[in-house]
Structures are given as C-alpha cells and as structure tokens.
Amino acid sequence: MNAASGAQAGVTGVILAGGLARRMGGGDKALLQLGGRPILDHVIERLRGQVSAMVLNANGDPKRFAAYGLPVAADTVDGFAGPLAGVLAGMDWSLEHTPEAEWIVTAASDTPFFPADVVARFQSTVRDEGADMACASSRGRNHPVFGLWPVKLRDALLKAMVDEDIRKVDVWTARYQLAVVEFASEPFDPFFNANRPDDLEKAERLLSGEAA
C-alpha cells in the first residue's frame, strides 16, 4: 500500500468488484483471463501508480483474491446495493486505514484500459471548477463507477442509502456539484468494459493493439 511514483497524494484507490456479473453468467468478471492474466491484473497495474493506497471492494470469500496482497472490503450495506455501496465501503475502509486521505477514487474491476491520468484529471477539474466530486465521461456518456469522492461525505452517503434507500449514483450526486471529465474515445473508448462473453474477444483485440 505504499505510494507509487507519480501517485496522487491523499487519494485511496477503490476497485469495485462487488457486482453479480449476471450478463457474464455469474462469478467474478475481474478474474476472467485477458492476455493470459486476470482482468484484475490489468486494472491494478493501471490504478497503482495513480493512488497512494488501494483496496478491493468485493463481497463473499476474500481468499479468492489473496494472491494480490490487497485488502478486501465488503459492502457495508446489505443486498448487493450497487456501485454506491462500493463507494461507501471504500470510504469506510479509508477512514480506518488511510485517515490522511481526503479522497477516494473508484474504478471498475472489468475495465482494463481506463486512462493512466484519470485521477490527476479528476483532481485538477474538481479544483478548477470548485466541484464537490467528479466522474468520467466518454462519447457523451457518463461513467459514474469511475469517480473521485470526498471522504467527508461518508455520513451523508450512509444516511442517503440507509434512511432514503437511494441506490442510483446519479440520484445522490445530483445533490452536489459534480464535475464531469470528458476523456478521448479514439481509437477506442478507454472505459470499455467486459460485460458479456463476446466482450472478452474484443478486449483481446484491443490488448493486441487492434482498433475496436
């Protein structure tokens, strides 16, 4: 969990792997093979140099991720409550283990090609716009799973999820000033994710340098 060269100080990285992967037939999408290695390997490599600490948000037996040597934090809201539950779990983990971090950044565990400067761009845009938080966008579509979140809003998020039963990310972020950071989508969308079995074939082509 040591800071990597070029990492953003005071930012804890949270890899979201708490979903049910229904469209992939269940199981852990992050552990499916891409280029002879689990997709999660690629995600960790991309995020490691951008943050000062990392945690994996996943439910179930954490031992299946033991080879990575990363802490695993389960959702703190029951019922597979979606990405917001992962954001909350990341905030809870960061408050306990990296209390110096004012921010967490979330990344999807099935998105192996996300930009290597996503955290830096989040931070600079939040600073420039005076925003409360940030999320990524490409091709006119927001990607709220990739977001920069202030840990100070942990109690507000918990209340929204538990007392108001809020589950949609955009419903919660609408209460705050959200900076939407647009990323180039050529030659392919960097937020391409492996949702279905045929997506893995496309990912293999992208990894080999072929355009989508």
C-alpha positions in Angstrom: 0.0 0.0 0.0 3.0 2.3 -0.3 2.7 5.3 -2.5 3.9 4.7 -6.1 5.9 7.1 -8.2 3.5 9.8 -9.6 0.7 8.7 -7.3 -1.8 11.3 -6.2 -1.2 12.1 -2.5 -4.1 11.7 -0.3 -6.2 9.5 -2.7 -7.2 6.0 -1.9 -8.0 3.8 -4.8 -11.0 1.5 -4.6 -11.5 -1.2 -7.2 -15.2 -2.1 -7.4 -15.7 -5.9 -7.8 -18.9 -6.3 -5.8 -21.3 -6.9 -8.6 -23.1 -10.1 -9.5 -21.9 -10.3 -13.2 -25.2 -11.7 -14.4 -24.5 -10.9 -18.0 -21.3 -12.8 -17.8 -23.0 -15.8 -16.3 -22.2 -15.0 -12.7 -18.9 -15.2 -10.8 -16.0 -12.7 -10.7 -15.6 -10.9 -14.0 -12.3 -9.5 -12.6 -10.8 -13.0 -12.6 -11.6 -13.8 -16.2 -8.5 -14.1 -18.4 -7.3 -11.3 -20.7 -4.0 -11.7 -22.4 -3.2 -14.7 -20.3 -3.8 -12.9 -17.0 -6.9 -12.0 -15.0 -8.6 -8.7 -16.0 -7.9 -7.6 -12.4 -4.2 -7.6 -13.0 -4.6 -5.0 -15.7 -6.8 -2.8 -13.6 -4.4 -2.9 -10.6 -1.5 -2.0 -12.8 -3.3 1.0 -14.2 -4.5 2.3 -10.8 -1.5 1.5 -8.7 0.6 4.4 -10.0 -2.2 6.9 -9.6 -3.1 6.5 -5.9 -1.3 6.3 -2.5 -3.2 3.2 -1.3 -5.5 0.6 -2.8 -8.4 -1.6 -1.6 -10.6 -4.1 -3.4 -14.3 -3.8 -2.7 -15.7 -7.4 -3.1 -18.3 -9.5 -1.4 -18.1 -13.2 -0.5 -14.9 -15.1 0.5 -12.0 -12.7 0.2 -9.5 -15.6 0.0 -10.1 -15.8 -3.8 -8.2 -12.5 -4.1 -5.4 -13.5 -1.7 -2.7 -13.7 -4.4 -3.0 -9.9 -4.9 -2.0 -9.0 -1.4 -4.6 -6.2 -1.3 -7.0 -5.6 1.5 -10.6 -6.6 0.6 -13.5 -4.6 1.9 -17.0 -5.9 1.6 -20.1 -3.7 1.2 -21.3 -2.2 4.4 -24.8 -2.0 3.1 -26.5 -5.4 2.6 -28.2 -6.7 -0.6 -25.7 -6.0 -3.4 -26.7 -2.4 -3.4 -24.6 -1.4 -6.5 -21.7 1.0 -7.0 -22.8 3.4 -4.3 -22.4 0.6 -1.7 -18.8 0.2 -3.0 -18.2 3.9 -2.7 -19.4 3.8 0.9 -17.3 0.7 1.7 -14.3 2.4 0.2 -14.9 5.5 2.3 -15.3 3.3 5.5 -12.1 1.5 4.7 -10.2 4.7 4.0 -11.3 6.4 7.2 -10.0 3.5 9.2 -6.8 2.6 7.3 -5.8 5.8 5.5 -7.2 8.6 7.6 -4.9 11.1 6.0 -6.7 10.6 2.6 -9.3 13.2 1.9 -10.5 11.4 -1.3 -11.2 8.0 -2.7 -11.2 7.2 -6.4 -13.3 4.3 -7.6 -12.5 2.1 -10.7 -14.4 -0.8 -12.2 -12.7 -4.2 -12.0 -13.8 -5.1 -15.5 -12.4 -2.1 -17.3 -8.8 -2.8 -18.2 -8.0 0.1 -20.4 -9.0 3.2 -18.4 -6.7 6.2 -18.7 -3.5 6.4 -16.8 -4.2 10.0 -15.8 -7.8 9.6 -14.7 -7.0 10.5 -11.0 -4.9 13.6 -11.9 -7.6 14.9 -14.3 -10.3 14.3 -11.7 -8.4 16.3 -9.1 -7.4 19.2 -11.4 -11.0 19.5 -12.7 -12.5 19.5 -9.2 -10.0 22.1 -8.2 -10.6 24.3 -11.2 -14.4 24.1 -11.1 -14.7 24.2 -7.3 -16.7 21.0 -7.6 -17.6 18.5 -4.8 -16.7 15.4 -6.7 -16.0 14.1 -10.3 -16.9 11.3 -12.6 -15.6 10.2 -16.0 -17.3 10.6 -19.4 -16.6 9.4 -22.9 -18.6 9.5 -26.1 -21.2 11.6 -24.4 -21.9 9.0 -21.7 -21.0 9.4 -18.0 -19.2 6.6 -16.2 -20.1 7.1 -12.5 -18.3 4.0 -11.5 -15.1 5.9 -12.2 -15.4 8.8 -9.7 -13.5 10.9 -7.3 -15.3 11.1 -3.9 -14.6 13.2 -0.8 -14.4 11.0 2.3 -16.0 13.8 4.3 -19.3 12.9 2.7 -19.3 9.4 4.1 -22.0 10.1 6.7 -24.2 11.8 4.1 -23.9 8.9 1.8 -24.7 6.4 4.6 -27.8 8.3 5.5 -28.9 8.5 1.9 -28.5 4.8 1.4 -29.9 3.6 4.7 -32.6 6.1 5.5 -33.7 7.1 2.0 -32.9 3.8 0.2 -31.0 5.6 -2.5 -29.2 3.2 -4.9 -28.6 5.2 -8.1 -25.4 7.1 -8.3 -26.8 10.0 -10.3 -29.6 10.5 -7.8 -27.1 11.0 -5.0 -24.6 13.1 -7.0 -27.4 15.4 -8.1 -27.3 16.9 -4.6 -23.7 18.1 -5.2 -21.7 19.9 -7.7 -20.4 17.1 -10.0 -17.5 17.7 -12.4 -17.9 15.6 -15.5 -14.5 14.9 -17.0 -14.5 14.0 -20.7 -11.9 11.6 -22.0 -10.9 11.0 -25.6 -12.6 7.9 -27.1 -10.3 7.3 -30.1 -9.1 4.9 -31.3 -11.4 3.2 -28.8 -13.3 4.0 -25.6 -10.9 3.7 -22.7 -13.9 2.8 -20.4 -14.8 -0.2 -22.5 -15.7 -3.0 -20.0 -16.2 -6.7 -20.3 -19.9 -7.2 -19.6 -20.6 -10.2 -21.9 -18.5 -13.2 -23.1 -18.1 -11.6 -26.6 -16.6 -8.5 -24.9 -13.6 -10.6 -23.9 -12.9 -11.3 -27.6 -13.0 -7.5 -28.3 -10.8 -6.9 -25.3 -8.2 -9.3 -26.6 -8.1 -7.4 -29.9 -7.7 -4.1 -28.1 -4.9 -5.5 -25.9 -3.1 -6.7 -29.0 -3.3 -3.2 -30.5 -6.1 -3.7 -32.9 -8.7 -0.9 -33.1 -12.2 -1.7 -31.9 
